[in-house]
């Protein structure tokens, strides 16, 4: 009997979705802080961090599932793209937080 394999497409898309949401929120936070809107910055930044947690959770769950089923050969191009998206967004969100702190600090001097 042939083994049925389920692909990683849905999990990969979940990573891309949440990382994409995080990136959008982070850049909206950056725009807000540049305009002096610190409240919106804080809200958008917190939403971005929350989306990043969801993206990381989806990634970890998928890797756990693949490794427990000995399916690491199922790592495909979409998954690699999702991981790249996750990593670059993680960096962007962290850098935007730093920019936000600088803009806030600038207002105090």
C-alpha positions as CSV (number, residue, x, y, z in Angstrom):
1,X,0.0,0.0,0.0
2,X,1.4,3.4,-1.0
3,X,2.0,5.9,1.8
4,X,0.0,9.2,1.5
5,X,2.1,12.3,2.0
6,X,0.7,15.6,2.9
7,X,2.7,18.6,1.6
8,X,3.9,21.5,3.6
9,X,2.1,24.1,1.5
10,X,-0.5,25.1,4.1
11,X,2.0,25.4,6.9
12,X,4.3,27.4,4.6
13,X,1.5,29.8,3.7
14,X,0.7,30.3,7.4
15,X,4.3,31.4,8.0
16,X,4.2,33.7,5.0
17,X,0.8,35.1,6.1
18,X,1.8,35.9,9.6
19,X,5.3,37.2,8.6
20,X,3.7,39.4,6.0
21,X,1.2,40.8,8.5
22,X,4.0,41.5,10.9
23,X,6.1,43.3,8.2
24,X,3.1,45.5,7.2
25,X,2.3,46.4,10.8
26,X,6.0,47.1,11.5
27,X,6.3,49.5,8.6
28,X,3.0,51.2,9.6
29,X,4.5,51.6,13.1
30,X,7.6,53.2,11.5
31,X,5.5,55.6,9.5
32,X,3.5,56.5,12.7
33,X,6.6,57.2,14.8
34,X,8.1,59.3,12.1
35,X,5.0,61.4,12.2
36,X,5.2,61.7,16.0
37,X,2.3,59.3,16.6
38,X,3.8,57.2,19.4
39,X,0.5,55.6,20.5
40,X,0.0,54.1,17.0
41,X,3.6,53.1,16.9
42,X,3.3,51.2,20.1
43,X,0.1,49.5,18.9
44,X,1.4,48.6,15.5
45,X,4.7,47.3,16.9
46,X,2.9,45.1,19.5
47,X,0.7,43.7,16.7
48,X,3.8,43.0,14.6
49,X,5.5,41.2,17.5
50,X,2.3,39.1,18.0
51,X,2.2,38.2,14.3
52,X,5.9,37.2,14.5
53,X,5.1,34.9,17.4
54,X,2.4,33.2,15.3
55,X,4.7,32.8,12.4
56,X,7.4,31.3,14.5
57,X,4.9,29.0,16.2
58,X,3.7,27.8,12.7
59,X,7.3,27.3,11.6
60,X,8.2,25.3,14.8
61,X,5.1,23.1,14.6
62,X,5.8,22.3,11.0
63,X,9.4,21.4,11.7
64,X,8.4,19.3,14.6
65,X,5.8,17.5,12.5
66,X,8.2,16.9,9.7
67,X,11.0,15.6,11.9
68,X,8.7,13.3,13.9
69,X,7.4,11.7,10.7
70,X,10.9,11.5,9.3
71,X,9.8,13.7,6.4
72,X,12.6,16.2,6.1
73,X,12.9,15.3,2.4
74,X,9.6,17.1,2.0
75,X,11.3,20.5,2.6
76,X,10.4,22.3,-0.7
77,X,10.9,25.6,-2.4
78,X,7.8,27.2,-0.8
79,X,9.0,26.3,2.6
80,X,12.4,27.7,1.9
81,X,10.7,30.9,0.7
82,X,8.5,31.0,3.8
83,X,11.6,30.7,6.0
84,X,13.4,33.5,4.2
85,X,10.3,35.7,4.6
86,X,10.1,34.8,8.3
87,X,13.8,35.7,8.9
88,X,13.8,39.0,6.9
89,X,10.6,40.1,8.6
90,X,12.0,39.3,12.1
91,X,15.0,41.5,11.3
92,X,12.8,44.3,10.0
93,X,10.5,44.2,13.0
94,X,13.4,44.4,15.4
95,X,15.1,47.3,13.5
96,X,11.8,49.3,13.3
97,X,11.6,48.9,17.1
98,X,15.0,50.5,17.4
99,X,14.1,53.3,15.0
100,X,10.9,53.9,17.1
101,X,13.0,54.2,20.2
102,X,15.3,56.7,18.5
103,X,12.3,58.8,17.3
104,X,10.8,58.8,20.8
105,X,14.2,59.8,22.3
106,X,14.6,62.6,19.8
107,X,11.4,64.1,21.1
108,X,12.7,64.3,24.6
109,X,15.8,66.4,23.8
